[in-house]
């Protein structure tokens, strides 16, 4: 069961990253982890007004056909979002220490939810922007 869930999760992350790349985003890291947890996707979104790119932390939630009738985004709890915030600042500190992080003014947390039960087998993707203040 765990192996199937991992495969579904990996497929969902691949779909989400492909989607973000079509938006012109730059993926900085995938599945970044430390002993406190994991961030699915860390990306830079081009600023539509010019200036520095937006740093966006993306949680990817994927469900297969018949798994849950709700949008997979409902699986992201307040505790999960708090953990994402803490992990993000750990990642930022690590990148700044290595002098590998471009300047950013905006930090945003998004969720990409994917259901694998669309018509003709096509995944249904929803992009929830700015889920945390």
TAJO-V77390 format. One record per helix or strand. SS is the DSSP state (h for helix, s for strand). FROM is the first residue (numbers start at 1). LEN is the number of residues. Records with the same first field share a line. If there is no record, write none. Layout:
SS=FROM-LEN, FROM-LEN
This chain:
h=2-21, 72-4, 78-20, 119-3
s=26-9, 37-9, 54-10, 107-9, 124-5
